[in-house]
């Protein structure tokens, strides 16, 4: 058989094994899978696939990685005829339903097989006129009752039964089952004075759910009086708050309830009769083998996204995981998968691998036994054998299940408990475990924060997951922590702590907190542990519960892990011999520049250097804001303190001798006004010897010049341009110039006003001034080399010395701002110079000039690649290396030596391939310098 025929036959065979959901939503066979199975070179497989696509035998699903489907088999499974030729799309639904919103129930595995009747019931409940039908969902723990209710809600929005902003309120009746009064208050609300402690009126869940769905989970825990009030509300759509005698309030709410019990034996018959639709969700074992395999695959995709690494799974592991589900359904399967992936994650770190490999010997004994539990009869075993295949899950093709939206995205218990036993089994000591756990928790906190939250509306989003009381309590804890630890924590801490506290209280209520100390390498003398003890007392007082000792450790880990918010400028300490010399210098600086992050240390001649060292150590601790401390000293032993202080305090310190008032003024100006980093201040001041006549005349010139910025969107936008222009001018001249933002309607007035007393150097923005004698630089040119060159010429023309003739200031500014958003471990300011040299070296090697946008793209992509090297989490290249341009690859290899020499980091070959991929098209399209000449 020819190579091309073998490939087509394999694609047809694998396509025929896929479920309809996979076909519609991005499923397919990758080049790597075909090459591995058929023992072919990937570039040969790619070549034949292109031929098969041109012949219209296969369908190409675009993405990373690219996948392929057998067209005729797809048509047979879906019972359709695809009219399009040589199909390339993100998914089949893109072709089958162009411009049409997809039915939310299509994302439910088995929606056309074992779940077909349930889906039809759910749709009928939503659409039945005039308000829909109240519904009861019955099923074992972990079958996906909450997910099904959320899909009903999404279907209601899809069919315009609900508006886009209609609420979906979730309430677990078990949370207050032992306090009927509090439960009824929570559901219906209460009026002021309804009971002791009811100091104000409160909205209930029914009122909050008006116009949407109220999902009552574990409704069998609702007391009889609660059921009576609920069924009266279902009958009349009216209710009264606790403390009111008349039912004069109304709400349009569709009730969806869920229970794990038999409704007939656990609920009032009068209540059951009022719920017209009961939907039974089958347990995992009753789903078809194909559906079980798809559920497992989706759960693995969720883990692939969380760990941000590819996952390779052997067929035996797939079968064992499916067979390991005995009582907990999908929830149990999810826990087993997370446990196995945690082990694989640890192995990938220890063995420095780019992917998680899940093989059979990795599985715990109880999960291994699942292989022998799989299949109750021979036919079922054969069916599993035909369906199950090796899995290769990539983060790029993964997505979180809808079910995860309703689960806390950050769970400290799971993060620690899933990993701790594995780490201890590996024989690792407590110090290593401590570093690993705290780093891992911090990474997860940042991950969930960046994925689910932003500054706008973040508190509203967290309130969908935790109670407002918990969030307000977390704010109080943040204030305590900042005060006690003398740190500034960001909102990440509030959200992480509130989610953790919510999970803790739930465990206590459900009596699932065993009080077992799972992990305790935290030193009880640590300041975080001390503060955690205080937080324990606060929780006990506020929520009226006993907090187990193990919880103190969890809170201490959270305090250690959440990165504190770094604010303020570089600290400056002036230390000189004499009784008041340093104090005098600092006093002058403060009077001229105002209060700043500076302090004085006077060193009387009769005080020993050891005593002065202790004083300076304390000053460094107090003045450091996370960006380091600059010491300005006069002479002697003070010069030798730098290394000792850094070793003792752990704060970066730089020292400059021959301190003077002008030197201190320059240091404060650069730190406070220009917000420069410690290394940059130190470098710029090393050769500073005071202000001379040239400096004074230059200052006079600068004081007499202004630049005016103008934007059509108003003064706020002009201010942004102002900041950008100030940075460009300073980078060109190392001097600050006055930049005035103006509204577009007031431009001529502002220009005339400043021309009367100063010289207007230029107007930069979207409108040219009426006075054409004033130089004008359009805003679009400002981010181009031409605009920068015009500004440079204006500065030179006005006798302002330009110190950096060739550096691309705008590119540097754009990249630095972007890198501050993307980088976590590397300092953008420090590595930017090295990155710019890397880009210049690539231009030299390839004999070309990159466009501005390409320079920014290469810089940011390479910076992120370097960060991945720091955490040993590099990308794996999935493309065809054989088709990469060898000249480009050699250029990248040579240019990358800059990183090894400059910052002691080395890119992997796969990361270099991605850079080559970015450069290849540009290299082919951009004329060489020699050709232009």
Residue, then its C-alpha position, 0 to 999 in steps of 0.5 A: x500500500x502506498x504511503x498516502x493510502x496508509x495515511x488516509x486509511x488511518x485517518x478514516x479509521x480514527x475518525x470513525x471511532x470519534x463521538x459526534x461531540x468531538x467531531x463538531x468541537x475540534x476533534x481530529x488526528x494530528x501529524x504527530x499521531x500519524x507519524x508515530x503510528x505509521x513510523x513515518x517522518x513528520x515532514x513526509x506525513x505533512x506533504x501527503x496530508x496536503x495532497x489529500x486535502x487538495x484531493x478533498x479526501x480530508x478536512x483540516x481543523x486549524x489550531x495548535x496542533x492542526x488536526x485532520x478528519x476523514x471527510x466521507x466518514x464525517x458525512x456518514x456519522x453526521x448524516x449530512x453532505x458537505x458541499x464545501x471543498x478542501x475544508x479548513x476551519x476551526x471546527x465543524x460547527x463553524x461550517x455546519x452553523x455559520x453565524x449561528x449560536x450553538x445550542x449549549x446542550x451540545x457541549x454535554x457529553x452524550x446529549x444525543x445518546x444516554x442523555x438525550x431524554x434528559x436534554x429534551x426534558x431540560x429544554x421543555x422545562x425552559x420553554x414551556x409557556x408562560x414561565x417555564x416549568x419548575x424542575x427537580x434533578x435527581x442523581x448520585x453525588x458527582x453525576x453533574x446535576x449542577x452542570x446540567x442546571x447551568x446548561x438549562x440556564x444557558x439554553x434559556x439565554x440562547x432561546x431568549x427565554x432569559x436576558x443576557x444579564x438574568x441571574x443564576x443563583x446557586x444555594x445549597x440547602x445543607x448549609x443552614x439545614x440545622x437553623x430553619x430561621x436562618x435558612x428562610x431568611x437566606x432564601x426569602x430575606x428578612x425585615x429589620x427586627x425580624x429576629x435578634x441581630x436583624x439590624x437592617x432589612x436583607x434581600x433574599x435569594x428569591x429576590x436576587x433571582x428575579x427574572x432568572x433561575x434559583x438553583x436549590x442544591x440538596x433540597x431534601x435538606x430543606x425543613x418542612x416549613x421551608x418546603x411549604x413556603x417554597x411550594x406556596x411561592x411556586x403556586x402564586x409567585x408571591x412571598x413574604x420576608x421573615x418578619x412580615x405577615x402578608x405575602x405581598x411581594x412577587x418575583x418571576x423565578x424558575x426553580x431548579x432543585x437537585x437531590x441525591x435522595x429518593x424524593x418520595x421518601x425525603x420530601x413532602x408529597x405536597x411539594x413533590x406534586x408541584x414540581x412537574x418535571x423530574x430529570x434523572x441523571x444516570x451514574x457514570x457506570x451507566x453511561x456508554x463506554x464512548x461517553x466515559x472515554x470522552x468524559x475522561x478526556x475532557x477532565x484530562x484537558x482541564x488538568x492540561x490547562x491547569x499545569x500548562x503542560x502536554x499530558x501523554x496517557x497510556x491506554x492501560x491508564x485510561x482503562x484503569x481510571x475509568x474502571x476506578x470509578x466505583x461510587x463517586x461518579x464524575x467527581x471521583x474520576x476527577x479527583x483520581x485524575x488530579x492525583x495521578x496528574x500531580x504525581x506526573x507533574x512532580x516527575x516532570x519537574x524532577x526529570x526536567x521533562x516538558x510533558x506529563x507522562x502517565x504510565x501504569x506503574x505510576x498509578x496508586x494501587x486502588x486506581x490500578x485495580x480499576x483496570x480489572x473492574x472495567x467491563x461487566x461482560x465480554x462485549x463491554x470489554x471489547x467495546x472499550x478495547x475498540x474505543x480506548x487509544x493513547x491520549x496526547x493532551x496539549x494545553x493549546x487545545x484544552x479548555x475548562x469544563x463549564x462545571x468548573x465555573x461553579x467550583x472555586x478556581x483556587x482551593x488550597x486544600x487540593x493544591x497541598x493535599x494532592x501533592x504533599x504525600x507524593x513529595x514525602x514519598x519521594x524522600x524530600x526534606x521539609x525545606x524543599x517541600x516548603x519551597x515547592x509548595x509555597x511557589x506552587x501555591x503562588x503560581x496557582x493564585x496568579x493563574x486563577x487571578x489572571x484567568x478569572x478576574x480583572x480590576x473592573x468588576x472583580x469583586x462582583x465576580x468573586x461574590x458569585x462564588x463566596x458570600x459577601x460576609x466572607x469577602x468583607x471578613x477577608x478585607x479585615x484580614x488583609x488589613x491585619x496582615x499588612x499591619x502585622x507583617x509590614x507588607x502591602x498585599x494586593x487584591x489577589x490575597x483577598x480573593x485567595x483567602x476568601x475562597x479558602x475560607x469558604x472551602x474551610x467553612x463548608x468542610x466544617x459544616x459538612x463534617x469533612x474536616x478531619x483535623x489531620x495535619x497533612x503538612x507542617x514544615x512551616x516553622x512555628x516561630x515564623x512571623x506568618x505562623x504568628x499572624x495565622x494564630x491571630x487569624x484563627x482567633x478572628x475566624x472563631x469569634x466571627x463564625x462561632x466555630x472551633x478552628x483545628x490546629x491544622x488550619x493554622x498551617x494552611x493559612x500560614x502557607x497562604x501568607x507566605x505564598x501570596x506575593x506582596x504588592x511592591x510599591x514605592x521607590x528605591x530607598x536612599x540612605x545618606x551615611x556620613x562621619x560627623x554629628x550632623x552632616x548626613x542629616x543636613x544633606x537630607x534636610x536640604x534635599x527634603x526642603x527642595x524636593x519635598x518628602x521622599x524615600x530618604x533617611x540620614x545616618x550620622x556617624x559620630x567619630x566616637x561610635x564604633x563601625x559595628x554600632x553604625x552597621x546595626x543602625x544602617x541594617x535597621x534603616x534598610x529594613x524600614x526604608x526598602x519598598x521592594x526595589x532595593x536601597x542606594x547608600x550614599x556614603x563619604x568614606x572609610x568603613x561605610x564602603x564595606x557595609x554593602x555585602x554584609x547588609x545584603x547577606x543579613x537583610x536580603x535586600x539589594x544594596x548599592x553604594x556610592x562614595x563621595x556623597x554631596x548635596x548635588x549627588x543626593x539631589x540627583x539620586x532622589x530626583x531619579x528615584x522619586x520623580x523619574x522612578x528609575x530602578x536601583x541599578x540604573x540610578x547607581x550606573x548614572x551617578x557613578x561618575x557624577x561630580x556635581x552641577x557645573x555651568x553647562x548643567x545650569x545653562x542646560x537647565x535654563x534652556x529646558x525650563x524655557x521650553x515646552x511640548x504640547x500634546x493633544x488628542x481627540x479623545x480628551x485631556x485624559x488621552x493627552x496625558x497618556x501621550x504626555x507621559x510617553x513624550x516625557x520618557x522619549x525626551x528623557x531617554x534621548x537627553x537624560x533631562x526632563x522637559x515640560x510637557x503640557x496636555x491640551x484638549x483639542x478645542x483649546x489647542x490654539x489657546x494653549x499654544x498662544x498662552x505658552x508662547x507669551x512666556x516660553x518657547x513651544x518646542x513642538x505640538x504632538x498629537x492629532x491636530x496641527x495648531x493654527x500657528x504653522x510656525x510651531x513644529x507639529x509631529x502627528x501622533x501616528x509618527x510618534x510610534x514610528x522611526x520618522x517621528x522619533x527622528x523629527x523630535x531628535x532634530x528639534x532637540x538638537x536644533x534647540x541646543x539640547x544634547x542628544x546622548x543616544x543617537x541610535x537607540x530605538x526609544x519608542x520600541x523600548x518604551x512599548x516593549x517595557x510596558x508590555x513586559x511589565x504585564x506579562x513577566x512574573x519572575x524576570x525584571x523587564x527593565x533589566x532584560x530589555x537591553x539584552x532583548x534589544x541587542x538580540x533583535x539587533x543581532x538578528x537584523x545583522x545576521x539576516x541583513x534586514x530591518x524589521x518593521x516596528x510591529x515585528x520588533x515588538x513581537x519578537x521582543x515580547x515572545x522571546x522575553x516570555x520564552x526566557x521566563x519559561x526557561x526560569x521555571x523549566x516550563x518551555x514550549x514543545x514545538x509541534x511543527x515540522x522542523x524540516x521545513x524551517x529555513x536553515x539560514x534563519x535557524x543558524x541566525x537565531x542560534x548565533x543570536x541566542x548566545x547573547x542570553x547565555x553571556x548576558x543573563x545566564x539563560x539558554x533557550x531550548x531548541x523547541x523555543x528557538x524553532x518558534x522564533x524561527x517560525x515567526x521570522x521565516x515569513x518576514x525573512x522571505x518578504x523583507x528585502x535585504x539591505x544589499x538588495x536595497x542598496 
